[in-house]
């Protein structure tokens, strides 16, 4: 959970001044962590298995 908390905190800080929602996806192990944020909202989602659609 420390990884998720750090990802959320960094993303909120990075996108806190944007009006359009921005999305950041990080892959760790077999999970994909998605944070969508702007100055008005925050969405956090964990996908149980990282799909090829999210990998670089």
C-alpha positions in Angstrom: 0.0 0.0 0.0 2.9 2.4 0.5 3.5 2.3 -3.3 -0.2 3.2 -4.0 -0.1 6.0 -1.4 3.1 7.5 -2.9 1.7 7.3 -6.4 -1.6 9.0 -5.3 0.3 11.7 -3.5 2.7 12.4 -6.3 0.0 12.4 -8.9 -2.3 14.8 -6.9 0.6 17.2 -6.4 1.6 17.0 -10.1 -2.0 17.6 -11.5 -3.4 19.8 -8.7 -3.5 22.9 -10.9 -4.9 21.3 -14.1 -8.5 21.7 -15.1 -8.6 18.7 -17.6 -8.3 15.3 -15.8 -4.9 13.8 -16.3 -4.2 10.0 -16.0 -1.1 8.3 -14.7 -0.7 4.5 -14.9 2.0 2.6 -13.2 2.7 -1.2 -13.4 4.0 -2.9 -10.3 4.2 -6.7 -10.2 1.0 -8.1 -11.8 -1.1 -5.0 -11.0 -1.8 -1.8 -12.9 -2.4 1.2 -10.7 -4.4 4.1 -12.3 -4.8 7.6 -10.9 -6.9 10.2 -12.6 -6.8 13.7 -11.0 -7.2 17.4 -11.6 -7.9 20.3 -9.3 -11.4 19.1 -8.6 -11.3 15.3 -8.3 -9.3 12.2 -7.7 -10.0 8.7 -8.9 -7.8 5.7 -8.0 -8.2 2.2 -9.4 -6.2 -1.0 -9.2 -6.5 -3.6 -12.0 -5.7 -7.1 -10.7 -3.7 -8.1 -13.7 -1.7 -5.7 -15.8 -2.9 -6.0 -19.4 -0.7 -5.4 -22.5 -2.8 -2.2 -23.1 -1.1 -0.4 -20.2 2.5 -1.7 -20.7 5.1 0.4 -22.5 
